[in-house]
């Protein structure tokens, strides 16, 4: 137990969420509880983590959640560890809420240098219908920026994707590449505008950054096979867009290959996303929890082969997407991700 790395989780405490204030004392090592000198209340060392109020050993919970994050079916986890299926589902839901709060704090804090982003959407089989999942990826770091679930593939879904991209980026100068879905164009051109303040009375003029570029890839199909690809340069010249694509490590021309590869990763790790499956999605909340669990493990806990950085002719440094994006300096273990302490009010 290390009081210096712990903060008070009580929202009404004057030092809530603050570390380094020397206000935390060890209350009981046996019960793993701390005490705050500011509000004079005690709290569990697990509060604000996935393991709070769970009687199962931390090691077992960590292994189960790691298996679920890599696509292991819940029935297999139940058979291997002898836990109830509802317990495994509850752990996954709790971990999904925790990972969502971690993602919002670290990835959606507006500190990521995006440079080149690709967005795409896929449909999911659901009991009684289907859902749409739209996601975005930062090409240079392969960082998953988040996904948006919607019952309809409409303009609201496109605007939501634009909002999540903008919430992650440090700058409005970037290249966005999408497929040929029409709502993306208007949503991106309107969503990335900013107010030009001149000091005069009245509503300020809205404008786009000079460095904001937009490209689209339209695929032609015949009998479910791609027969042709059309590249569209909606904002910016071909030369400028292709220069950004090459500089970001995204190939030589406009494409959506990296978001499609990420879609394949999610399909392999979330059963409802599989094209032919009998485990259909029932609740949107369960699917969202699984999405954030898979996405955060992908961002923080898994090395990416394309992100290897050569040190010498013989040695290379492996990196996770979060390391490549500058969000962390080391690869997180699943235990570190699930133990990342958050204020309870941020976990919903």
N, C-alpha and C positions, 0 to 999 in steps of 0.2 A: 504493500500500500504506500502510495506516494502522494501526500497532501499537496505538494507544490504543483502537481499537474492536474489537479481536480478543481472544479468550480462548484458553487452552490447552485442546485437546480431549481430552487423555489423561485417562481416568477416575481413574487412580491419582495424578495430580498434586495436590499440596495446594491449588493455585489453579485447579483445573479449573473452567471455566465462569464465572470471575470476570473482569470487566473493570475497568479503572481501577487496577490494582495495579502498573502499570509493570514488569511481568515479561516482556513480550513485546518481542523485538528482531527486526529484519529480518535474516534469514539469507542470502537470495539473491533479488535482484530478478528476475534472469533466469528462475529456476525458480519464482518466486512462493512462497517458503517463509519461515516465521517460526521463531524459536527462543525457547523458554521458559527463563528464568533459574532458575525454581524446580526443574524436573525435568531441565533441560539437554538436552531433545530438540527436534527440529525437526518441523514439520508443514506441510502444504500450505495455502495461502490458501483453497483451495476445500473443505477438509475440513469436513464438517458441512453442506454444501450439496448441491443436486441435481447440480452440475457436477463433483463429486469423481471423479477417475479417468476422465473422459470426454475423448477426444482431439478430438472435434468442437468447433468454435468455439462459444463461449457464446451468441453471437447466433443461431446455427442451432438449438441446443437450445431456446432460449427461444421462438423462433417456432413450432417444431414443437409444443411443449407447450401454447402458447397456443391454437393451432389445435385441438388435441385437446380442450382444456378448453371450447371453444365448439362442439363437436359435429362437427368435421371428421373424416370417416372416415379410418382408418389407410391404406387403399389409395390415397386421394388424396394423403396426405402422402408416401407412398412414391414415387408417380409424380412429385410436384413437386420433392422434394429428393434423390431418388436414393439413399435409405437403405434398408436391409433392413427388412422388416416386423417381424422379431424384435427389431431394434434399437429401432424405434419403440415396440414393446410393452414392452421393458425400460425405456426412458426413462419411459414412463407409469407403470410400476410403481414406479420409484424416486421419481418426483415425487409419487405418491400416498402413499408412506410418509413422505416429507418433509412434505407438507401435513398429514398426520394428526398428526405431532409438533407442527407449528406450531399446529394447531387445539387440541390438548390443552393446550398451554402458554398460549395467549391466550384462547380461548373457554371452555374447560372449567376455568378457574381459579377459578370461583366469584365472579367480579367483575361479572357482567352483571346489570343491573336489568331483570328480565323483564317484570313487570307483567301481561302477557297473552301466553299461549302457545297455539298450536294444533298438534295432532298428528293424523297420518293415516298410513295404510299403503297400499301399492300392490303388485301382484304383477308379477313379471318372468319372461319366458320364458327357459327354461334347457334345455340339451341333456339330455334324459331326464327333464324335470320342470319345476318352477318354484320361484322364490324369492319371499320376501316382504321388502319394504323399508319400514320404518316410520321416519318423519322428524318433526321438530318445528321450528317457526319461532317466533321472538319477533316479535310483531306490531308493536310500536312502532318497532323498528329494522329489521324484515324480516331479522334475522340468522338464518342457518341454524345450528341448534344441533347437528346431527349426524344420522346415520341408523344404523339397526340392521338387519342382514341376518339372515334366519332361514329355514330350510327349512319351518317350520310357523308358521301363524298361531294362536298359543296364548298362554297366560298368561305364559310366559317372555318372549315378544316384548313384551308390554305392560309387564312389569316392567322390561325393559331400556330402553324408551323413558322410563319414569318416572325411572330412574336417571340417564340422560343429561341430562334436564331439570333435575333437582335439582343435578347437578354444575356446571351453568352459572350457576345463580341465586345472587344475593347474599342474597336473602331468601326465606322460605317463604310470604310473603304475595303471592299472585298468582292470576290467573284462568287456568284451563286449559280449553280447548274441544276436544272430540273429536267423532267421529261416534258412531253408536249401538252400536258394538262393545262387548259386555258386559264383557270382561276389563279395559277401561280404568278402569271405576268402582272396582273393588276394588283394582287396582294403584295408582291415584292416592291413594285414601283411606288406604291402608296405607303407601305409599311416602313420603308427605310428613309422616308423623308424627315427632315428636321426643320425646325423653325429658324428662319433668318431674322435675328433681332436687329433692328435699325435704330431703336430709341424713339420712333414715331408712334403716334396713337393708332389704334386699330389692330386688327388681327395680323400677325406677322406672316410673311410669305413662306411657303414650304418649298424646300429644294432638296435635291439629291447630292450626295458627295460626288465629286469629280471621279473618284476612284471606285465608285460602285459600278460593277459590271454584271451583266445578266446574259446567260446563254441557255439554250434549250436543245434537247436531243429528241427528235421525233422518229420513232421506229415504224416501219411498214411491215405488216404481217400478211401472210398468205398460208392458210391451213395451219395456223398456230406456229409458223416459222418466220423468223425475221428475214425479210428479203431486201431491205434497204434501210439506210439511216440518213436522216437529214439534220444538219446542224444549223441552228438559228442563233444569230448574234443580235439579241434584242436591245442591248445597251452596251456600247463599246465596239470598237472595230475588231475584226478577226485577229489582227496582229497583237493587240493589247490583251485580248482574252487568252489566246494561245500562249502568250508569254507568261501570264499568271499561272496557267495550267502547268507549264513546264517547270516554273520556279517552285511550285507547291508539290512537285512529285506526283502529279495526277495524270501523267501520260503526255501525249503530244497534241491532242485535240479535245474538243468538248465531248464529255462523256458523263455517264452516271454509273460507271462500273463499281466505284467504291461504296456507294450507298446500296447498290444491289448485292454486293458481297456481304455487307453488314446485314442486310435483310436475310440472307442465307444463314448467317450465324445465329440470328434470333430464331429463325424457323427450326434450326437444329436443336435449340435449347428450350423452346417453349412449345409444348405439345399442341395447344390449340392453333399455332401458326403453321403447323405441318400441313402440306397440301392434302394428303390423304390420311385422316386420323379419325379415330372413334372417340377421342377425348375432346369433345367440343367445348368451347368456352360457354360458361353459364352466367357468370356475373362479371360485369365490367371491372369491378374493384379487384377481383382476383387476378384478372389478366393484367391490370395496371401494376399490381404488386409484383407479379412475375417479371414484367418488363423492366422495372427499376432494379430488381435483384440481378437479373442477367446483365443489364446495362452497366451497373456500378462494378460488378465483378469483372466485366470486360474492360472497363476504363482503368481500374486501379490495381487489379490483381493478376492480370494476364499479360505476359510479354507478347509483343506483336512482331512477327518475322520481318515485316517491312520497315520496322523502326530501328533495326540494328545500326548502331553508330560505330564506324571503325576507329579504333585508337591507333593501332599500328597495322602492319601487313598481316600479322598473325592474331591479333586480339581485337575483339569487338565488344561493345557494350550493348546489352539488350535493354529495351525500354518498353514500358507500358504506354498506352495513349495518354494517360495523365502525366507521366514523366515527360513525354515529348511535348505536351502542352504547357509545361512549366508549373503544374499544379502541385506536384510533389517531387521529392528528390530520390525516392526509392520505391521499389515494388511493394505494395501492401500485401499482407497475408489476408485471407478471408477473416481470420480472427481479429486482425487490426481494423478491418472495415466494419465488422459487426460490433466492435468495442468502441468505435469512435463516439465520444460522448457529445450529446446534444441536449439542449434545453427541452424538457418534456413538452412544452407548448409548441415546439416546432415539428413534433412528430404527430401527424394526424392520420 
